[in-house]
Amino acid sequence: LSSGKYILFVARLVPHKGAHLLMGAFSELTHRQRRGFELAIVGGGSFTDRYVQALEQMAEGDRGIVMTGPMHGKMLTSLYEHAGFMTHPSSSEGLSLSILEGMAAGRAVLVSDLPENIEAIDEAGATFRNGSITDLKRKLATLIANPARRAELGEAARAHVHRHYLWDDIAE
């Protein structure tokens, strides 16, 4: 993966987190639309071996998709810090720590339009229609093509997390 040239997905590899939807949308992007971007799928299964195998088969057909397996600590931090942007296409969510970690790293985030995701990002991120490969594909292409927008959203995301989600403030 090249710094600034990949889309990051970090989650358990279970169906409701939407890795299959993201991989499908990314696979539909043309070479020109991708502009050298890759898709990094970070995570492992959770009693979902068949689902993970299906994702691995999807990835085999697309050299632009990299499945890293589970990552932790400095390696995971580095993946957040060097991503071009991140996405979280979940169809069911509470408060995603993955979204907050991406925002804290100053990355633009693209999330499904679930109320929980919208609450987490406020105005500091982008959304797509939950479950829509077409809308997700369109929004991926838009963010890939617009580095200024990614930077603007990343700065807003970092500021939003620092205003509303710092552990010390939450603990108080």
C-alpha positions as CSV (number, residue, x, y, z in Angstrom):
1,L,0.0,0.0,0.0
2,S,1.3,3.5,-0.9
3,S,0.8,6.3,1.6
4,G,-2.2,8.4,0.7
5,K,-3.3,6.1,-2.1
6,Y,-5.6,3.6,-0.4
7,I,-9.1,3.5,1.0
8,L,-9.1,1.9,4.4
9,F,-11.8,-0.4,5.9
10,V,-11.3,-1.6,9.4
11,A,-13.9,-3.9,11.0
12,R,-14.7,-7.5,12.0
13,L,-15.4,-9.4,8.8
14,V,-19.0,-10.1,9.4
15,P,-21.8,-9.4,6.8
16,H,-23.4,-6.4,8.5
17,K,-20.1,-4.5,8.4
18,G,-20.5,-4.4,4.6
19,A,-17.0,-5.4,3.3
20,H,-18.7,-7.3,0.4
21,L,-20.6,-4.1,-0.5
22,L,-17.4,-2.0,-0.5
23,M,-15.4,-4.6,-2.4
24,G,-18.2,-4.8,-5.0
25,A,-18.4,-1.0,-5.4
26,F,-14.6,-0.7,-5.6
27,S,-14.4,-3.5,-8.2
28,E,-16.9,-1.6,-10.4
29,L,-14.6,1.5,-10.5
30,T,-12.7,1.8,-13.8
31,H,-8.9,2.0,-13.8
32,R,-9.2,5.7,-14.6
33,Q,-11.6,6.3,-11.7
34,R,-9.3,4.5,-9.2
35,R,-6.4,6.8,-10.1
36,G,-3.9,4.3,-8.5
37,F,-5.9,3.9,-5.3
38,E,-6.2,0.5,-3.7
39,L,-8.6,-0.8,-1.1
40,A,-7.3,-2.2,2.2
41,I,-9.6,-4.6,4.0
42,V,-8.3,-4.8,7.6
43,G,-9.9,-7.3,10.0
44,G,-10.6,-10.9,10.7
45,G,-13.6,-13.1,10.9
46,S,-15.7,-13.7,14.0
47,F,-17.3,-17.1,13.5
48,T,-17.8,-16.2,9.8
49,D,-15.3,-18.4,8.0
50,R,-17.6,-18.8,4.9
51,Y,-18.0,-15.1,4.7
52,V,-14.3,-14.4,4.9
53,Q,-13.7,-17.1,2.2
54,A,-16.2,-15.3,0.0
55,L,-14.4,-12.0,0.5
56,E,-11.0,-13.6,-0.2
57,Q,-12.5,-14.9,-3.5
58,M,-13.7,-11.5,-4.4
59,A,-10.2,-10.1,-3.7
60,E,-8.5,-12.7,-5.8
61,G,-10.3,-11.3,-8.8
62,D,-9.1,-7.7,-8.2
63,R,-5.4,-6.8,-7.7
64,G,-6.4,-3.5,-6.2
65,I,-7.9,-5.1,-3.1
66,V,-5.5,-6.0,-0.3
67,M,-6.8,-8.1,2.6
68,T,-4.4,-7.6,5.5
69,G,-6.1,-9.8,8.1
70,P,-6.3,-8.4,11.7
71,M,-4.0,-5.5,12.6
72,H,-3.3,-4.0,16.0
73,G,-1.1,-1.4,17.7
74,K,1.4,0.6,15.7
75,M,0.6,-1.2,12.5
76,L,-3.1,-0.3,12.7
77,T,-2.3,3.2,13.7
78,S,0.0,3.5,10.7
79,L,-2.7,2.3,8.4
80,Y,-5.1,5.0,9.6
81,E,-2.4,7.7,9.4
82,H,-1.4,6.8,5.8
83,A,-4.8,6.1,4.3
84,G,-6.1,8.4,1.6
85,F,-9.5,8.1,3.3
86,M,-11.5,5.5,5.0
87,T,-15.0,4.1,4.7
88,H,-17.4,2.2,6.9
89,P,-20.3,0.7,4.9
90,S,-22.0,-1.0,7.8
91,S,-25.7,-1.8,7.6
92,S,-26.0,-2.0,11.4
93,E,-24.0,0.0,13.9
94,G,-23.7,1.5,17.4
95,L,-20.9,4.0,17.8
96,S,-18.1,2.8,15.5
97,L,-14.6,3.1,17.1
98,S,-13.2,2.5,13.6
99,I,-14.9,5.7,12.3
100,L,-13.7,7.7,15.3
101,E,-10.1,6.3,14.9
102,G,-10.1,7.4,11.2
103,M,-11.4,10.8,12.1
104,A,-8.9,11.2,14.9
105,A,-6.1,10.4,12.4
106,G,-7.4,13.3,10.2
107,R,-8.8,11.0,7.5
108,A,-11.9,11.8,5.5
109,V,-14.6,9.2,6.3
110,L,-17.3,7.9,4.0
111,V,-20.0,6.1,5.9
112,S,-23.4,4.5,5.3
113,D,-26.2,6.9,6.2
114,L,-27.3,5.1,9.4
115,P,-28.4,7.5,12.1
116,E,-25.6,6.2,14.4
117,N,-22.9,6.9,11.7
118,I,-24.4,10.4,10.9
119,E,-24.3,11.2,14.6
120,A,-20.7,10.1,14.9
121,I,-19.5,12.2,11.9
122,D,-21.9,15.2,12.2
123,E,-20.9,17.5,9.3
124,A,-17.3,16.2,9.3
125,G,-17.7,13.3,6.8
126,A,-19.5,12.1,3.8
127,T,-22.3,9.6,3.5
128,F,-23.8,7.2,1.0
129,R,-27.2,5.5,0.9
130,N,-27.1,2.4,3.1
131,G,-26.9,-0.8,1.0
132,S,-26.5,1.0,-2.4
133,I,-23.5,-0.2,-4.3
134,T,-24.2,2.5,-7.0
135,D,-24.2,5.4,-4.5
136,L,-21.1,4.0,-2.7
137,K,-19.3,3.6,-6.0
138,R,-20.2,7.2,-7.0
139,K,-19.0,8.6,-3.6
140,L,-15.8,6.6,-3.7
141,A,-15.0,8.0,-7.2
142,T,-15.8,11.5,-6.0
143,L,-13.4,11.3,-3.0
144,I,-10.7,9.7,-5.0
145,A,-10.8,12.4,-7.6
146,N,-10.9,15.3,-5.1
147,P,-7.8,15.5,-2.8
148,A,-8.8,18.9,-1.6
149,R,-12.2,17.6,-0.4
150,R,-10.5,14.7,1.3
151,A,-8.1,17.1,3.1
152,E,-11.0,19.4,4.1
153,L,-13.1,16.5,5.5
154,G,-10.0,15.1,7.3
155,E,-9.3,18.4,9.1
156,A,-13.0,18.7,10.0
157,A,-13.0,15.1,11.2
158,R,-10.0,15.5,13.5
159,A,-11.4,18.7,15.0
160,H,-14.8,17.1,15.5
161,V,-13.3,14.1,17.4
162,H,-11.2,16.4,19.6
163,R,-14.2,18.4,20.5
164,H,-16.6,15.6,21.2
165,Y,-14.8,12.2,21.7
166,L,-11.7,12.6,23.7
167,W,-11.5,9.9,26.4
168,D,-10.6,12.3,29.2
169,D,-13.6,14.4,28.5
170,I,-15.9,11.4,28.2
171,A,-14.7,10.0,31.5
172,E,-15.4,13.2,33.3
